[in-house]
Amino acid sequence: MSLRALTTEERLEALKTAAEARAARARVKEQLKAGSVSITELITAAESDHALARMRVNELLEALPGVGKIRAAAIMEDLNIAASRRIRGLGIHQRQALVNFIDHK
């Protein structure tokens, strides 16, 4: 099944929506780096915010101070979270394990 072609207006609206979502995710990552928002608050906010729900978990971890690509990958492996997982796709046990790990780090 092929997708229908978008009109110019639909394409422009989709581009605008995508840019707003990227900006929202960037703001949250900056807030994580600054320590003004916690992982728990972000995961809770992602339940109602579509842009945050689509953020990859590895991006979330990499936004934390002192966590880079390699450490984020190791954390995800320890918690049995797939590298492609987004916040929306985390199960209840994965969410709790992630919060517990970050809180006790």
Jmol script that loads the backbone (N, CA, C; Angstrom):
load data "model"
ATOM      1  N   MET A   1       0.843  -1.170   0.000  1.00  0.00           N
ATOM      2  CA  MET A   1       0.000   0.000   0.000  1.00  0.00           C
ATOM      3  C   MET A   1       0.894   1.241   0.000  1.00  0.00           C
ATOM      4  N   SER A   2       0.634   2.135  -0.914  1.00  0.00           N
ATOM      5  CA  SER A   2       1.435   3.351  -0.983  1.00  0.00           C
ATOM      6  C   SER A   2       0.687   4.486  -0.291  1.00  0.00           C
ATOM      7  N   LEU A   3       1.454   5.412   0.193  1.00  0.00           N
ATOM      8  CA  LEU A   3       0.867   6.572   0.856  1.00  0.00           C
ATOM      9  C   LEU A   3       0.416   7.579  -0.186  1.00  0.00           C
ATOM     10  N   ARG A   4      -0.625   8.295   0.122  1.00  0.00           N
ATOM     11  CA  ARG A   4      -1.086   9.308  -0.821  1.00  0.00           C
ATOM     12  C   ARG A   4      -0.123  10.496  -0.796  1.00  0.00           C
ATOM     13  N   ALA A   5      -0.069  11.177  -1.897  1.00  0.00           N
ATOM     14  CA  ALA A   5       0.810  12.345  -1.989  1.00  0.00           C
ATOM     15  C   ALA A   5       0.219  13.483  -1.161  1.00  0.00           C
ATOM     16  N   LEU A   6       1.079  14.180  -0.447  1.00  0.00           N
ATOM     17  CA  LEU A   6       0.637  15.302   0.377  1.00  0.00           C
ATOM     18  C   LEU A   6       0.541  16.561  -0.466  1.00  0.00           C
ATOM     19  N   THR A   7      -0.404  17.396  -0.125  1.00  0.00           N
ATOM     20  CA  THR A   7      -0.472  18.698  -0.783  1.00  0.00           C
ATOM     21  C   THR A   7       0.639  19.568  -0.206  1.00  0.00           C
ATOM     22  N   THR A   8       0.883  20.662  -0.840  1.00  0.00           N
ATOM     23  CA  THR A   8       1.934  21.576  -0.367  1.00  0.00           C
ATOM     24  C   THR A   8       1.631  22.053   1.045  1.00  0.00           C
ATOM     25  N   GLU A   9       0.368  22.371   1.314  1.00  0.00           N
ATOM     26  CA  GLU A   9      -0.012  22.852   2.650  1.00  0.00           C
ATOM     27  C   GLU A   9       0.184  21.758   3.699  1.00  0.00           C
ATOM     28  N   GLU A  10      -0.192  20.539   3.361  1.00  0.00           N
ATOM     29  CA  GLU A  10      -0.020  19.424   4.294  1.00  0.00           C
ATOM     30  C   GLU A  10       1.450  19.168   4.569  1.00  0.00           C
ATOM     31  N   ARG A  11       2.273  19.236   3.540  1.00  0.00           N
ATOM     32  CA  ARG A  11       3.708  19.027   3.700  1.00  0.00           C
ATOM     33  C   ARG A  11       4.317  20.106   4.580  1.00  0.00           C
ATOM     34  N   LEU A  12       3.926  21.360   4.356  1.00  0.00           N
ATOM     35  CA  LEU A  12       4.450  22.462   5.167  1.00  0.00           C
ATOM     36  C   LEU A  12       4.010  22.321   6.627  1.00  0.00           C
ATOM     37  N   GLU A  13       2.768  21.897   6.841  1.00  0.00           N
ATOM     38  CA  GLU A  13       2.271  21.701   8.206  1.00  0.00           C
ATOM     39  C   GLU A  13       3.031  20.568   8.898  1.00  0.00           C
ATOM     40  N   ALA A  14       3.307  19.495   8.158  1.00  0.00           N
ATOM     41  CA  ALA A  14       4.061  18.372   8.724  1.00  0.00           C
ATOM     42  C   ALA A  14       5.483  18.802   9.074  1.00  0.00           C
ATOM     43  N   LEU A  15       6.099  19.591   8.224  1.00  0.00           N
ATOM     44  CA  LEU A  15       7.454  20.089   8.507  1.00  0.00           C
ATOM     45  C   LEU A  15       7.460  20.985   9.738  1.00  0.00           C
ATOM     46  N   LYS A  16       6.450  21.820   9.858  1.00  0.00           N
ATOM     47  CA  LYS A  16       6.345  22.712  11.016  1.00  0.00           C
ATOM     48  C   LYS A  16       6.161  21.903  12.303  1.00  0.00           C
ATOM     49  N   THR A  17       5.288  20.901  12.257  1.00  0.00           N
ATOM     50  CA  THR A  17       5.043  20.051  13.420  1.00  0.00           C
ATOM     51  C   THR A  17       6.304  19.308  13.831  1.00  0.00           C
ATOM     52  N   ALA A  18       7.032  18.786  12.849  1.00  0.00           N
ATOM     53  CA  ALA A  18       8.270  18.056  13.137  1.00  0.00           C
ATOM     54  C   ALA A  18       9.316  18.978  13.759  1.00  0.00           C
ATOM     55  N   ALA A  19       9.423  20.191  13.262  1.00  0.00           N
ATOM     56  CA  ALA A  19      10.391  21.145  13.814  1.00  0.00           C
ATOM     57  C   ALA A  19      10.033  21.505  15.260  1.00  0.00           C
ATOM     58  N   GLU A  20       8.745  21.665  15.536  1.00  0.00           N
ATOM     59  CA  GLU A  20       8.313  21.971  16.903  1.00  0.00           C
ATOM     60  C   GLU A  20       8.623  20.816  17.846  1.00  0.00           C
ATOM     61  N   ALA A  21       8.435  19.582  17.365  1.00  0.00           N
ATOM     62  CA  ALA A  21       8.725  18.404  18.201  1.00  0.00           C
ATOM     63  C   ALA A  21      10.218  18.320  18.493  1.00  0.00           C
ATOM     64  N   ARG A  22      11.056  18.555  17.488  1.00  0.00           N
ATOM     65  CA  ARG A  22      12.505  18.521  17.714  1.00  0.00           C
ATOM     66  C   ARG A  22      12.925  19.593  18.709  1.00  0.00           C
ATOM     67  N   ALA A  23      12.327  20.778  18.601  1.00  0.00           N
ATOM     68  CA  ALA A  23      12.648  21.870  19.528  1.00  0.00           C
ATOM     69  C   ALA A  23      12.229  21.515  20.951  1.00  0.00           C
ATOM     70  N   ALA A  24      11.069  20.888  21.102  1.00  0.00           N
ATOM     71  CA  ALA A  24      10.599  20.490  22.434  1.00  0.00           C
ATOM     72  C   ALA A  24      11.535  19.459  23.049  1.00  0.00           C
ATOM     73  N   ARG A  25      11.977  18.482  22.254  1.00  0.00           N
ATOM     74  CA  ARG A  25      12.905  17.470  22.770  1.00  0.00           C
ATOM     75  C   ARG A  25      14.248  18.100  23.131  1.00  0.00           C
ATOM     76  N   ALA A  26      14.702  19.057  22.341  1.00  0.00           N
ATOM     77  CA  ALA A  26      15.966  19.745  22.642  1.00  0.00           C
ATOM     78  C   ALA A  26      15.863  20.525  23.954  1.00  0.00           C
ATOM     79  N   ARG A  27      14.725  21.192  24.178  1.00  0.00           N
ATOM     80  CA  ARG A  27      14.529  21.940  25.434  1.00  0.00           C
ATOM     81  C   ARG A  27      14.581  21.000  26.633  1.00  0.00           C
ATOM     82  N   VAL A  28      13.931  19.849  26.516  1.00  0.00           N
ATOM     83  CA  VAL A  28      13.912  18.899  27.629  1.00  0.00           C
ATOM     84  C   VAL A  28      15.309  18.361  27.890  1.00  0.00           C
ATOM     85  N   LYS A  29      16.077  18.094  26.847  1.00  0.00           N
ATOM     86  CA  LYS A  29      17.443  17.599  27.039  1.00  0.00           C
ATOM     87  C   LYS A  29      18.301  18.652  27.740  1.00  0.00           C
ATOM     88  N   GLU A  30      18.114  19.906  27.395  1.00  0.00           N
ATOM     89  CA  GLU A  30      18.846  20.978  28.075  1.00  0.00           C
ATOM     90  C   GLU A  30      18.442  21.055  29.547  1.00  0.00           C
ATOM     91  N   GLN A  31      17.149  20.882  29.822  1.00  0.00           N
ATOM     92  CA  GLN A  31      16.681  20.902  31.209  1.00  0.00           C
ATOM     93  C   GLN A  31      17.257  19.729  31.998  1.00  0.00           C
ATOM     94  N   LEU A  32      17.388  18.569  31.355  1.00  0.00           N
ATOM     95  CA  LEU A  32      18.017  17.421  32.018  1.00  0.00           C
ATOM     96  C   LEU A  32      19.469  17.718  32.349  1.00  0.00           C
ATOM     97  N   LYS A  33      20.178  18.297  31.392  1.00  0.00           N
ATOM     98  CA  LYS A  33      21.586  18.634  31.625  1.00  0.00           C
ATOM     99  C   LYS A  33      21.742  19.621  32.763  1.00  0.00           C
ATOM    100  N   ALA A  34      20.808  20.567  32.840  1.00  0.00           N
ATOM    101  CA  ALA A  34      20.874  21.593  33.883  1.00  0.00           C
ATOM    102  C   ALA A  34      20.370  21.072  35.225  1.00  0.00           C
ATOM    103  N   GLY A  35      19.687  19.940  35.216  1.00  0.00           N
ATOM    104  CA  GLY A  35      19.167  19.378  36.459  1.00  0.00           C
ATOM    105  C   GLY A  35      17.847  19.976  36.896  1.00  0.00           C
ATOM    106  N   SER A  36      17.194  20.731  36.021  1.00  0.00           N
ATOM    107  CA  SER A  36      15.929  21.356  36.397  1.00  0.00           C
ATOM    108  C   SER A  36      14.722  20.444  36.195  1.00  0.00           C
ATOM    109  N   VAL A  37      14.937  19.275  35.577  1.00  0.00           N
ATOM    110  CA  VAL A  37      13.872  18.288  35.412  1.00  0.00           C
ATOM    111  C   VAL A  37      14.485  16.910  35.666  1.00  0.00           C
ATOM    112  N   SER A  38      13.699  16.029  36.254  1.00  0.00           N
ATOM    113  CA  SER A  38      14.202  14.684  36.555  1.00  0.00           C
ATOM    114  C   SER A  38      13.696  13.689  35.513  1.00  0.00           C
ATOM    115  N   ILE A  39      14.298  12.511  35.517  1.00  0.00           N
ATOM    116  CA  ILE A  39      13.868  11.436  34.622  1.00  0.00           C
ATOM    117  C   ILE A  39      12.415  11.076  34.906  1.00  0.00           C
ATOM    118  N   THR A  40      12.046  11.012  36.155  1.00  0.00           N
ATOM    119  CA  THR A  40      10.678  10.668  36.532  1.00  0.00           C
ATOM    120  C   THR A  40       9.693  11.682  35.969  1.00  0.00           C
ATOM    121  N   GLU A  41      10.012  12.959  36.113  1.00  0.00           N
ATOM    122  CA  GLU A  41       9.136  14.005  35.585  1.00  0.00           C
ATOM    123  C   GLU A  41       9.027  13.920  34.075  1.00  0.00           C
ATOM    124  N   LEU A  42      10.131  13.637  33.420  1.00  0.00           N
ATOM    125  CA  LEU A  42      10.129  13.555  31.963  1.00  0.00           C
ATOM    126  C   LEU A  42       9.305  12.362  31.485  1.00  0.00           C
ATOM    127  N   ILE A  43       9.466  11.212  32.114  1.00  0.00           N
ATOM    128  CA  ILE A  43       8.701  10.025  31.718  1.00  0.00           C
ATOM    129  C   ILE A  43       7.213  10.260  31.959  1.00  0.00           C
ATOM    130  N   THR A  44       6.876  10.911  33.054  1.00  0.00           N
ATOM    131  CA  THR A  44       5.476  11.224  33.335  1.00  0.00           C
ATOM    132  C   THR A  44       4.923  12.203  32.304  1.00  0.00           C
ATOM    133  N   ALA A  45       5.705  13.212  31.955  1.00  0.00           N
ATOM    134  CA  ALA A  45       5.263  14.189  30.956  1.00  0.00           C
ATOM    135  C   ALA A  45       5.100  13.548  29.584  1.00  0.00           C
ATOM    136  N   ALA A  46       5.902  12.539  29.286  1.00  0.00           N
ATOM    137  CA  ALA A  46       5.834  11.874  27.983  1.00  0.00           C
ATOM    138  C   ALA A  46       4.529  11.114  27.790  1.00  0.00           C
ATOM    139  N   GLU A  47       3.835  10.808  28.872  1.00  0.00           N
ATOM    140  CA  GLU A  47       2.552  10.115  28.754  1.00  0.00           C
ATOM    141  C   GLU A  47       1.516  10.976  28.049  1.00  0.00           C
ATOM    142  N   SER A  48       1.633  12.301  28.172  1.00  0.00           N
ATOM    143  CA  SER A  48       0.661  13.196  27.540  1.00  0.00           C
ATOM    144  C   SER A  48       1.258  14.041  26.423  1.00  0.00           C
ATOM    145  N   ASP A  49       2.571  14.051  26.274  1.00  0.00           N
ATOM    146  CA  ASP A  49       3.235  14.860  25.253  1.00  0.00           C
ATOM    147  C   ASP A  49       3.793  13.952  24.164  1.00  0.00           C
ATOM    148  N   HIS A  50       3.211  14.038  22.981  1.00  0.00           N
ATOM    149  CA  HIS A  50       3.595  13.160  21.876  1.00  0.00           C
ATOM    150  C   HIS A  50       5.062  13.357  21.478  1.00  0.00           C
ATOM    151  N   ALA A  51       5.544  14.603  21.502  1.00  0.00           N
ATOM    152  CA  ALA A  51       6.930  14.878  21.103  1.00  0.00           C
ATOM    153  C   ALA A  51       7.916  14.196  22.054  1.00  0.00           C
ATOM    154  N   LEU A  52       7.663  14.273  23.350  1.00  0.00           N
ATOM    155  CA  LEU A  52       8.542  13.640  24.326  1.00  0.00           C
ATOM    156  C   LEU A  52       8.444  12.122  24.253  1.00  0.00           C
ATOM    157  N   ALA A  53       7.249  11.612  24.000  1.00  0.00           N
ATOM    158  CA  ALA A  53       7.046  10.169  23.923  1.00  0.00           C
ATOM    159  C   ALA A  53       7.861   9.555  22.797  1.00  0.00           C
ATOM    160  N   ARG A  54       8.144  10.339  21.756  1.00  0.00           N
ATOM    161  CA  ARG A  54       8.897   9.833  20.610  1.00  0.00           C
ATOM    162  C   ARG A  54      10.417   9.959  20.782  1.00  0.00           C
ATOM    163  N   MET A  55      10.870  10.486  21.921  1.00  0.00           N
ATOM    164  CA  MET A  55      12.310  10.598  22.163  1.00  0.00           C
ATOM    165  C   MET A  55      12.896   9.221  22.434  1.00  0.00           C
ATOM    166  N   ARG A  56      14.029   8.940  21.843  1.00  0.00           N
ATOM    167  CA  ARG A  56      14.705   7.658  22.082  1.00  0.00           C
ATOM    168  C   ARG A  56      15.308   7.666  23.490  1.00  0.00           C
ATOM    169  N   VAL A  57      15.295   6.511  24.119  1.00  0.00           N
ATOM    170  CA  VAL A  57      15.799   6.392  25.488  1.00  0.00           C
ATOM    171  C   VAL A  57      17.299   6.697  25.527  1.00  0.00           C
ATOM    172  N   ASN A  58      18.039   6.290  24.495  1.00  0.00           N
ATOM    173  CA  ASN A  58      19.473   6.572  24.509  1.00  0.00           C
ATOM    174  C   ASN A  58      19.743   8.081  24.451  1.00  0.00           C
ATOM    175  N   GLU A  59      18.900   8.846  23.753  1.00  0.00           N
ATOM    176  CA  GLU A  59      19.052  10.307  23.732  1.00  0.00           C
ATOM    177  C   GLU A  59      18.778  10.880  25.123  1.00  0.00           C
ATOM    178  N   LEU A  60      17.791  10.315  25.788  1.00  0.00           N
ATOM    179  CA  LEU A  60      17.453  10.733  27.143  1.00  0.00           C
ATOM    180  C   LEU A  60      18.636  10.519  28.075  1.00  0.00           C
ATOM    181  N   LEU A  61      19.235   9.337  28.009  1.00  0.00           N
ATOM    182  CA  LEU A  61      20.379   9.024  28.871  1.00  0.00           C
ATOM    183  C   LEU A  61      21.590   9.880  28.535  1.00  0.00           C
ATOM    184  N   GLU A  62      21.828  10.096  27.234  1.00  0.00           N
ATOM    185  CA  GLU A  62      22.980  10.894  26.821  1.00  0.00           C
ATOM    186  C   GLU A  62      22.855  12.350  27.250  1.00  0.00           C
ATOM    187  N   ALA A  63      21.630  12.804  27.522  1.00  0.00           N
ATOM    188  CA  ALA A  63      21.424  14.177  27.979  1.00  0.00           C
ATOM    189  C   ALA A  63      21.807  14.358  29.442  1.00  0.00           C
ATOM    190  N   LEU A  64      21.954  13.251  30.170  1.00  0.00           N
ATOM    191  CA  LEU A  64      22.343  13.344  31.578  1.00  0.00           C
ATOM    192  C   LEU A  64      23.812  13.712  31.697  1.00  0.00           C
ATOM    193  N   PRO A  65      24.164  14.520  32.682  1.00  0.00           N
ATOM    194  CA  PRO A  65      25.570  14.863  32.887  1.00  0.00           C
ATOM    195  C   PRO A  65      26.407  13.614  33.164  1.00  0.00           C
ATOM    196  N   GLY A  66      27.534  13.487  32.479  1.00  0.00           N
ATOM    197  CA  GLY A  66      28.450  12.380  32.701  1.00  0.00           C
ATOM    198  C   GLY A  66      28.102  11.103  31.966  1.00  0.00           C
ATOM    199  N   VAL A  67      27.068  11.149  31.125  1.00  0.00           N
ATOM    200  CA  VAL A  67      26.674   9.963  30.369  1.00  0.00           C
ATOM    201  C   VAL A  67      26.837  10.261  28.886  1.00  0.00           C
ATOM    202  N   GLY A  68      27.692   9.468  28.248  1.00  0.00           N
ATOM    203  CA  GLY A  68      27.899   9.595  26.815  1.00  0.00           C
ATOM    204  C   GLY A  68      27.279   8.423  26.083  1.00  0.00           C
ATOM    205  N   LYS A  69      27.642   8.275  24.821  1.00  0.00           N
ATOM    206  CA  LYS A  69      27.072   7.205  23.997  1.00  0.00           C
ATOM    207  C   LYS A  69      27.381   5.816  24.554  1.00  0.00           C
ATOM    208  N   ILE A  70      28.611   5.592  24.957  1.00  0.00           N
ATOM    209  CA  ILE A  70      29.016   4.262  25.419  1.00  0.00           C
ATOM    210  C   ILE A  70      28.361   3.931  26.758  1.00  0.00           C
ATOM    211  N   ARG A  71      28.360   4.868  27.668  1.00  0.00           N
ATOM    212  CA  ARG A  71      27.738   4.620  28.970  1.00  0.00           C
ATOM    213  C   ARG A  71      26.227   4.443  28.820  1.00  0.00           C
ATOM    214  N   ALA A  72      25.607   5.234  27.947  1.00  0.00           N
ATOM    215  CA  ALA A  72      24.165   5.091  27.718  1.00  0.00           C
ATOM    216  C   ALA A  72      23.848   3.709  27.158  1.00  0.00           C
ATOM    217  N   ALA A  73      24.668   3.235  26.225  1.00  0.00           N
ATOM    218  CA  ALA A  73      24.458   1.899  25.657  1.00  0.00           C
ATOM    219  C   ALA A  73      24.625   0.819  26.724  1.00  0.00           C
ATOM    220  N   ALA A  74      25.603   0.986  27.598  1.00  0.00           N
ATOM    221  CA  ALA A  74      25.830   0.013  28.670  1.00  0.00           C
ATOM    222  C   ALA A  74      24.654  -0.002  29.653  1.00  0.00           C
ATOM    223  N   ILE A  75      24.143   1.173  29.987  1.00  0.00           N
ATOM    224  CA  ILE A  75      22.997   1.266  30.899  1.00  0.00           C
ATOM    225  C   ILE A  75      21.789   0.568  30.285  1.00  0.00           C
ATOM    226  N   MET A  76      21.557   0.828  29.014  1.00  0.00           N
ATOM    227  CA  MET A  76      20.405   0.216  28.347  1.00  0.00           C
ATOM    228  C   MET A  76      20.547  -1.300  28.281  1.00  0.00           C
ATOM    229  N   GLU A  77      21.753  -1.762  28.065  1.00  0.00           N
ATOM    230  CA  GLU A  77      21.982  -3.207  28.028  1.00  0.00           C
ATOM    231  C   GLU A  77      21.759  -3.818  29.409  1.00  0.00           C
ATOM    232  N   ASP A  78      22.259  -3.153  30.446  1.00  0.00           N
ATOM    233  CA  ASP A  78      22.067  -3.646  31.820  1.00  0.00           C
ATOM    234  C   ASP A  78      20.583  -3.722  32.196  1.00  0.00           C
ATOM    235  N   LEU A  79      19.788  -2.780  31.674  1.00  0.00           N
ATOM    236  CA  LEU A  79      18.369  -2.724  32.010  1.00  0.00           C
ATOM    237  C   LEU A  79      17.497  -3.474  31.003  1.00  0.00           C
ATOM    238  N   ASN A  80      18.136  -4.151  30.054  1.00  0.00           N
ATOM    239  CA  ASN A  80      17.415  -4.902  29.014  1.00  0.00           C
ATOM    240  C   ASN A  80      16.447  -4.030  28.225  1.00  0.00           C
ATOM    241  N   ILE A  81      16.938  -2.863  27.808  1.00  0.00           N
ATOM    242  CA  ILE A  81      16.162  -1.952  26.975  1.00  0.00           C
ATOM    243  C   ILE A  81      16.808  -1.944  25.602  1.00  0.00           C
ATOM    244  N   ALA A  82      16.024  -2.188  24.566  1.00  0.00           N
ATOM    245  CA  ALA A  82      16.544  -2.223  23.200  1.00  0.00           C
ATOM    246  C   ALA A  82      17.071  -0.849  22.793  1.00  0.00           C
ATOM    247  N   ALA A  83      18.097  -0.842  21.957  1.00  0.00           N
ATOM    248  CA  ALA A  83      18.727   0.407  21.529  1.00  0.00           C
ATOM    249  C   ALA A  83      17.768   1.304  20.753  1.00  0.00           C
ATOM    250  N   SER A  84      16.788   0.729  20.114  1.00  0.00           N
ATOM    251  CA  SER A  84      15.850   1.513  19.307  1.00  0.00           C
ATOM    252  C   SER A  84      14.618   1.973  20.091  1.00  0.00           C
ATOM    253  N   ARG A  85      14.544   1.664  21.366  1.00  0.00           N
ATOM    254  CA  ARG A  85      13.345   1.929  22.175  1.00  0.00           C
ATOM    255  C   ARG A  85      13.134   3.422  22.392  1.00  0.00           C
ATOM    256  N   ARG A  86      11.901   3.835  22.296  1.00  0.00           N
ATOM    257  CA  ARG A  86      11.511   5.211  22.594  1.00  0.00           C
ATOM    258  C   ARG A  86      10.825   5.235  23.964  1.00  0.00           C
ATOM    259  N   ILE A  87      10.704   6.409  24.547  1.00  0.00           N
ATOM    260  CA  ILE A  87      10.117   6.523  25.880  1.00  0.00           C
ATOM    261  C   ILE A  87       8.717   5.920  25.897  1.00  0.00           C
ATOM    262  N   ARG A  88       7.938   6.180  24.867  1.00  0.00           N
ATOM    263  CA  ARG A  88       6.575   5.659  24.798  1.00  0.00           C
ATOM    264  C   ARG A  88       6.562   4.132  24.829  1.00  0.00           C
ATOM    265  N   GLY A  89       7.595   3.495  24.299  1.00  0.00           N
ATOM    266  CA  GLY A  89       7.637   2.048  24.204  1.00  0.00           C
ATOM    267  C   GLY A  89       8.164   1.331  25.427  1.00  0.00           C
ATOM    268  N   LEU A  90       8.531   2.065  26.462  1.00  0.00           N
ATOM    269  CA  LEU A  90       9.021   1.428  27.684  1.00  0.00           C
ATOM    270  C   LEU A  90       7.876   0.783  28.449  1.00  0.00           C
ATOM    271  N   GLY A  91       8.117  -0.420  28.921  1.00  0.00           N
ATOM    272  CA  GLY A  91       7.140  -1.082  29.777  1.00  0.00           C
ATOM    273  C   GLY A  91       7.240  -0.546  31.184  1.00  0.00           C
ATOM    274  N   ILE A  92       6.287  -0.896  32.005  1.00  0.00           N
ATOM    275  CA  ILE A  92       6.253  -0.389  33.375  1.00  0.00           C
ATOM    276  C   ILE A  92       7.497  -0.803  34.164  1.00  0.00           C
ATOM    277  N   HIS A  93       7.963  -2.031  33.951  1.00  0.00           N
ATOM    278  CA  HIS A  93       9.150  -2.506  34.672  1.00  0.00           C
ATOM    279  C   HIS A  93      10.412  -1.819  34.148  1.00  0.00           C
ATOM    280  N   GLN A  94      10.470  -1.563  32.851  1.00  0.00           N
ATOM    281  CA  GLN A  94      11.622  -0.862  32.288  1.00  0.00           C
ATOM    282  C   GLN A  94      11.665   0.579  32.792  1.00  0.00           C
ATOM    283  N   ARG A  95      10.512   1.222  32.857  1.00  0.00           N
ATOM    284  CA  ARG A  95      10.463   2.593  33.387  1.00  0.00           C
ATOM    285  C   ARG A  95      10.966   2.631  34.822  1.00  0.00           C
ATOM    286  N   GLN A  96      10.467   1.715  35.627  1.00  0.00           N
ATOM    287  CA  GLN A  96      10.865   1.689  37.034  1.00  0.00           C
ATOM    288  C   GLN A  96      12.347   1.385  37.174  1.00  0.00           C
ATOM    289  N   ALA A  97      12.862   0.453  36.384  1.00  0.00           N
ATOM    290  CA  ALA A  97      14.285   0.118  36.441  1.00  0.00           C
ATOM    291  C   ALA A  97      15.136   1.315  36.032  1.00  0.00           C
ATOM    292  N   LEU A  98      14.692   2.050  35.026  1.00  0.00           N
ATOM    293  CA  LEU A  98      15.432   3.228  34.570  1.00  0.00           C
ATOM    294  C   LEU A  98      15.452   4.301  35.647  1.00  0.00           C
ATOM    295  N   VAL A  99      14.318   4.561  36.243  1.00  0.00           N
ATOM    296  CA  VAL A  99      14.228   5.569  37.308  1.00  0.00           C
ATOM    297  C   VAL A  99      15.085   5.155  38.506  1.00  0.00           C
ATOM    298  N   ASN A 100      14.985   3.898  38.901  1.00  0.00           N
ATOM    299  CA  ASN A 100      15.780   3.408  40.037  1.00  0.00           C
ATOM    300  C   ASN A 100      17.270   3.511  39.746  1.00  0.00           C
ATOM    301  N   PHE A 101      17.677   3.154  38.529  1.00  0.00           N
ATOM    302  CA  PHE A 101      19.090   3.207  38.175  1.00  0.00           C
ATOM    303  C   PHE A 101      19.609   4.642  38.236  1.00  0.00           C
ATOM    304  N   ILE A 102      18.869   5.572  37.676  1.00  0.00           N
ATOM    305  CA  ILE A 102      19.302   6.974  37.652  1.00  0.00           C
ATOM    306  C   ILE A 102      19.305   7.551  39.052  1.00  0.00           C
ATOM    307  N   ASP A 103      18.302   7.232  39.851  1.00  0.00           N
ATOM    308  CA  ASP A 103      18.228   7.751  41.223  1.00  0.00           C
ATOM    309  C   ASP A 103      19.346   7.240  42.106  1.00  0.00           C
ATOM    310  N   HIS A 104      19.845   6.041  41.837  1.00  0.00           N
ATOM    311  CA  HIS A 104      20.901   5.450  42.677  1.00  0.00           C
ATOM    312  C   HIS A 104      22.277   5.571  42.064  1.00  0.00           C
ATOM    313  N   LYS A 105      22.411   6.334  41.028  1.00  0.00           N
ATOM    314  CA  LYS A 105      23.695   6.485  40.344  1.00  0.00           C
ATOM    315  C   LYS A 105      24.593   7.426  41.081  1.00  0.00           C
TER     316      LYS A 105
END
end "model"
wireframe off; spacefill off
backbone 0.3
color backbone group
